[in-house]
Amino acid sequence: MTEAAPSTIALGSRFAGELNELAVPWQAEEAPEPELLVLNEPLALDLGFDPTYLRSGEGVRLLLGNHVPEGATPVAQAYAGHQFGGYSPLLGDGRALLLGEVEDARGRVRDLHLKGSGRTPFARAGDGRAVVGPMLREYIVSEAMHALGIPTTRSLAVVSTGRQVRRESMLPGAVLARVATSHLRVGSFQYARATENTELLRRLADHAISRHYPEAAAAENPYLALYQAVVTAQASLVAQWMLVGFVHGVMNTDNMTISGETIDYGPCAFLDAFNPSAVYSSIDVGGRYSYANQPVMAEWNLARLAEAMLPLINEDQEAAVPVAVEALGAFRGQYSGAWFGGMAAKIGLETAGSGPSGAEAVTDLVDGVVAILRDGPVDYTLFFRNLAKAARGDLRPVRGMVMDLAAFDAWAEQWLAVEPDAGLMDRVNPVYIPRNHLVEEALAAATAGDLEPLWSLLAAVQSPFDERPGLERYAEGAPGDFGNYVTFCGT
């Protein structure tokens, strides 16, 4: 650690002050031998934090929650949630703390939040701790998602605690410091509704409008406008997940943000071979949150948000229900439009085409490419990058990936006839994603004390669209002996 630079960090406590019923003041567990493993310097600078200070002894203690800036009020947030379909009236931050809020370089309010900082009153049977591997997974995947242009919470730092934590074996403990535009969740509204305190529910909604959707305040029904905005944000977010082959793994209502940012990278992964039924979570035994189910589950979660917000939409519940149902009904069209437009771009086409017949042709080509993907175990990411080569005249790489050559050739003839834009394809189809085998390689090495594989993987995924010599292994699929991939949440 470096010598301490003067601290200029000031954290607000707006959430704790405005919504004290949802906040329990709490202190992080002391770390016996802290060591900074990873610091996101560009993000630190964007937040107005001096990286030199964050690398100092006091700065590292701040990233653990062991040093609290003057005026800050760390809190554990209360929320409820449906977990795998079952309702829990009280969940909350069992191993996390909101340190406070800060304004970034663009004047946006951002939360600074800790994960793995020790037991809180919401910990139940958990130890409140986290370990190095899962915290670095969140760092890798959240930064990859950010680089892909997908709304996400971001990782500021991972600090090892110097404490061994019992999981399947004894593993090195760590704390993740992450940043979000807020940590308001569907579960936050469920908790407020369960208190039967409409005034609290209203204050929560006003807080969400102020933080995320200020234009809703001017609407005839601000709370309906808030709900509609969340539906739109989530439809866009999940479409973006689907387009890059991301599987969240635990889409419980406490893991769906009001902001429309991806949160909680626990049992998550990216598709290798295209598989609509892909599940990577060790606890999702029924496939509730499989790849193809993600839009359905998002809509289900939004229905639970509507239920929580009914008293705000209209004091007369019988009058509120049809209004909420109509607002939720917009999700499918918004999601389908976002996904279809994105898939058309992935094959180098504009959504509308040229006239009605052109639009119909685009629809046929999108349907056709999905059929090709479904037909056999095709590497999802590599398929679209090789398809861009086909758009430039070299069909061999992509043609060598498919099972039904006759079907592919017939489709490709129609596709090439409309002159797909290879440049557009390169801009929307990544070369590098956090390949599951490479993530595991990096995490295993980091747990053993070697961070070099982590740095190399981050260098690739933080510029996902730019193919670079020397990074060929980061663009390749999993080796044949990698087997079925399973991830764990780290609790």
Buried (B, 14 or more C-beta within 10 A) or exposed (E): BBEBBEBEBBBBBBBBEBBBBBBBEBEBBEBEEBBBBBBBBEBBEBBEBBBBBBBBBBBBBBBBBBBBBEEBBBBBBBBBBBBBEEEBEBBBBBBBBBBBBBEBEEEEBBBBBBBBBBBBEBBEEEBBBBBBBBBBBBBBBBBBBBBBEBBBBBBBBBBBBEBEBEBEEEBBBBBBBBBBBBBBBBBBBBBBBBBEEEEBBBBBBBBBBBBBBEEBEEBEBBBBBBBBBBBBBBBBBBBBBBBBBBBBBBBBBBBBBBBBBBBBBBBBBBBBBBBEEBBBBEBBEEEBBBBEBBBBBBBBBBBBBBBBBBBBBBEEEEEBBEBBEEBBEBBEEBBEBBBBBBBBBBBBBBBEBEEEEBBEBBBEBBEBBEEBBEBEEBBBBBBBBBBBBBBEEEBEBBBEBBEEEEBBEEBBEEBBEBEBBBEBBBEBBBBBBBBBBBBBBBBEBBBEEEBEBBEBBBEBBBBBBEBEEEBEEBBBBBEEEEEEBBBBBBB
